[in-house]
């Protein structure tokens, strides 16, 4: 167990006795070597600048005898993909990597950083939830967190398949991809000397995967901490007692904490530290950028003030553009209206300078009928739905009483299927396929069962 107290002490206790969950893991596969080579050379260059000829010999030995000295000829500034259009888009991924984890190649973290190459341009860091349902060309529907793994397994091109899929979601061409595994993430933070993170609210997760088929308890109280790599990974990954959307916001916070700590280190004055980073990155990081491109991307991101970056998490809140539903008995998220144009439009507005972008959806017109003998239940639920911007056309009693399961009837014939599904998710209700009519002009009828008594 990892339990963090506000005074920064660490209390280790035995693993929780929860029954282990064992699933068949996807086969592990070494990441393509071209990205590792880029990471080698990029970090190696820092060392070379610092220690001169002796450093050059070291790096040439590590990099297999490449003529790195030629890379110091005045070549001019590299032009990144997308730079001529004023915007460079980078996919940032985190995945287990270790075959001991459930789904070693499933992307646990998925962000898109859209960086302006103009001083006055807008910058966006967008978190894409792992449960978002997407279509992979040549494969079919799946959750977005499995796209990289599917691309590697089915097409031998995880990066390319993921980049094209993300473009379908956000409407931006993905120019580069950076992927780091959990071990590399931990080692990188430890080599930085830890990162400073402010935790706004208590985090309690008794079912954090221990990497051995079981669980461990993670508990972090609100406060400011200097986190080591293992703790930062747990803070970034924990999801059992919160939501994926909370976790996405925490991951963004961790990313900025790493950026700030790395910016404070002078690697040119510390070649040993630079070599240590090189050793970590060559084994645990993949990128399809070459060393000069990576240097330029890092400079773009490193030079940004946090106030210059708009952060956003797509979620299932009233203004979050997504709703929860089930596909083949599996919980997934879809864009409202089942149209990815909604997400693309939101991204375009954010990049144009609209800091607060809300989805303009007319409120559902709802009848709320009490199917129980619980007095006042319909009025109570209707009041809550009004708070969520729904329009209530009728509050009354259902002709049949003693109902246990809340049921939603859709009068829109599927026109507002996403909004109806979202309402059903809020009420934990089933959606009936029965054809019924409304005389109040309602779009939806909600017949409350006794299960609704504990909802609000």
Buried (B, 14 or more C-beta within 10 A) or exposed (E): BBBBEEEEEEEEEEBBEEEEEEEEBBEEBEBBEEBBBBBBBBBBBBBBBBBEEEBBEBBBEBBEEBEBEEBEEEEEEBEBBBBEEEBBBBBBBBBBBEBBBBBBBBBBBBBBBBBBBEEEBBBBBBBBBBBBBBEBEEBEEBBBBBBBBBBBBEBEBBBBBBBBBBBBBBBBBBBBBBBBBBBBBBBBBBBBEBBEBEBEEEBBBBBBBBEEBBBBBBBBBEBEBBBBBBBBBBBBBBBBBBBBBBBBBBBBBBBBBBBBBBEEBEBEEBBEBBBBBBBBBBBBBBBBBBBBBBBBBBEBBEEBEEEEBBBBBBBBEBEBBBBBBEEEEEEBBBBBBBEBEBBBBBBBBBBEEEEEBEBEBEBBBBBBBBBBEBEEBBEBBBEBBBEEEBBBBBBEBBEEEEBEBBBBBBBBEEEBBBBBBBBBBBBEBEBBEEEEEBEEEBBBBBBBBBBBBEBE
